Amino acid sequence: MATYTPQEMTTIAEAPMMIGMAVAMADMGIVSTAIEAAAMSKEVSGAAAKYPNNSIIQSVFSEAAIKSGAIKMEKPDIKPEDVQSGAVVDKALAAVDAAVGVVSGKATPEEITEFKQFVYSCADAVANAAGSGLFGSGNPKVSAPEAAALAKIKTALAI
């Protein structure tokens, strides 16, 4: 299994977090954002079990990796105009590109594809977590801005 430095682990961990945040910011609401954050957390915490043979995911999202304290997440530099312009999705995709750059040559092409699928599943979980309306209970669950972000992410990930 490939080994990653703490900085590389942080770069890998930032990819799904930034993607999830980008989708959440596409259509923000106070309650829906909390529901979406919970969905994102559930997706990330279940990653190691869902992808037991993926060295990338095991190295960064396993319980042991998380408890090691090697991953140091920093608050992303996102400005309100980044949200309005859609640049937040571009920043998230740049984070994914950086993560893929880290794992290229260390992980198999199949593992990299699975990692991209995991990243997309984080975006999808966030988009489907809460709808419009009172306490995020309305339909449709995926708003037009979220659907546009998902489409852009799926295209960029080539999955």
C-alpha positions in Angstrom: 0.0 0.0 0.0 1.3 3.4 -0.9 2.3 5.8 1.9 1.6 9.5 1.9 3.1 12.3 3.8 0.9 14.3 6.1 0.8 17.1 3.5 -0.2 14.7 0.8 -2.9 13.2 3.1 -4.3 16.7 3.7 -4.4 17.4 -0.1 -6.3 14.1 -0.6 -8.7 14.9 2.2 -9.4 18.4 0.9 -10.8 17.1 -2.4 -14.1 15.6 -1.2 -14.5 18.3 1.4 -14.1 21.1 -1.1 -16.4 19.3 -3.6 -19.1 18.9 -0.9 -18.7 22.5 0.2 -19.0 23.7 -3.4 -22.3 21.9 -3.9 -23.6 23.1 -0.5 -22.7 26.7 -1.4 -24.5 26.4 -4.8 -27.8 26.7 -3.0 -27.4 27.8 0.7 -29.9 27.8 3.5 -29.3 27.8 7.2 -31.0 24.5 8.0 -30.2 22.8 4.6 -26.5 23.6 5.1 -26.5 21.8 8.4 -28.3 18.8 6.9 -25.9 18.8 4.0 -22.9 18.9 6.4 -24.2 15.9 8.2 -24.7 14.0 4.9 -21.1 14.9 3.9 -19.8 13.7 7.2 -21.7 10.4 6.9 -20.3 9.9 3.4 -16.7 10.6 4.5 -16.9 8.5 7.6 -18.3 5.5 5.6 -15.7 5.7 2.9 -13.2 3.3 4.4 -16.0 0.6 4.8 -17.4 1.3 1.3 -14.0 1.1 -0.4 -12.1 -1.5 1.7 -9.5 -2.3 -1.0 -8.7 1.3 -2.1 -5.3 2.3 -0.8 -6.0 6.0 -1.3 -9.2 6.0 0.8 -7.8 3.6 3.4 -4.7 5.8 3.8 -6.7 9.0 4.4 -10.2 8.2 5.5 -9.8 5.0 7.7 -10.4 5.4 11.4 -6.7 4.9 12.1 -5.7 7.6 9.6 -8.3 10.1 11.0 -7.2 9.4 14.6 -3.5 9.7 13.7 -3.9 13.5 13.5 -1.7 13.7 10.4 -4.4 15.5 8.4 -4.5 19.2 9.1 -7.5 20.8 7.3 -7.4 24.5 6.9 -10.4 26.8 6.3 -10.7 27.2 2.6 -10.3 30.7 1.2 -13.7 31.2 -0.4 -15.1 34.7 -1.0 -18.8 35.5 -1.6 -18.1 36.4 -5.2 -16.6 32.9 -5.7 -20.0 31.5 -4.7 -22.0 33.9 -6.9 -19.7 33.4 -10.0 -19.5 29.6 -9.6 -15.7 29.8 -9.1 -16.2 27.8 -5.9 -16.8 24.7 -8.0 -13.6 25.5 -10.0 -11.6 25.8 -6.8 -13.1 22.5 -5.6 -12.1 20.8 -8.9 -8.6 22.3 -8.5 -8.4 20.6 -5.1 -9.5 17.3 -6.8 -6.8 17.8 -9.5 -4.2 18.3 -6.7 -5.3 15.2 -5.0 -5.2 13.1 -8.2 -1.7 14.5 -8.8 -0.6 13.3 -5.4 -1.9 9.7 -5.9 -0.8 9.4 -9.6 2.0 6.9 -9.7 1.3 5.7 -6.1 -2.2 4.2 -6.7 -3.6 2.1 -9.4 -5.8 3.6 -12.2 -8.7 1.6 -10.7 -8.1 3.2 -7.2 -7.9 6.6 -8.7 -11.2 6.1 -10.6 -12.8 4.8 -7.3 -11.4 7.9 -5.5 -13.1 10.1 -8.1 -16.3 8.2 -7.7 -16.1 8.7 -3.9 -15.5 12.4 -4.4 -18.5 12.6 -6.7 -20.6 10.6 -4.1 -19.8 13.3 -1.6 -21.1 16.0 -3.9 -24.2 13.9 -4.7 -24.9 13.2 -1.0 -24.8 16.9 -0.2 -27.0 17.8 -3.2 -29.6 15.1 -2.2 -29.5 15.8 1.5 -32.0 18.7 1.8 -34.6 20.2 -0.4 -36.1 23.6 -0.5 -38.8 24.6 1.9 -39.2 24.4 5.6 -36.2 22.6 7.3 -35.0 21.3 4.0 -37.9 18.9 3.6 -39.2 20.1 0.3 -38.9 18.8 -3.2 -37.0 18.7 -5.4 -34.1 17.7 -3.2 -31.5 18.8 -5.9 -32.0 22.5 -6.9 -31.1 23.8 -10.3 -27.8 25.4 -9.1 -26.8 22.1 -7.3 -27.7 20.1 -10.5 -25.5 22.4 -12.5 -22.6 22.0 -10.0 -23.0 18.2 -10.1 -23.0 18.1 -13.9 -19.8 20.2 -14.0 -18.2 18.0 -11.4 -19.1 14.8 -13.1 -17.8 16.0 -16.4 -14.5 17.2 -14.9 -14.0 13.9 -13.0 -14.7 12.0 -16.2 -16.7 9.3 -14.4 
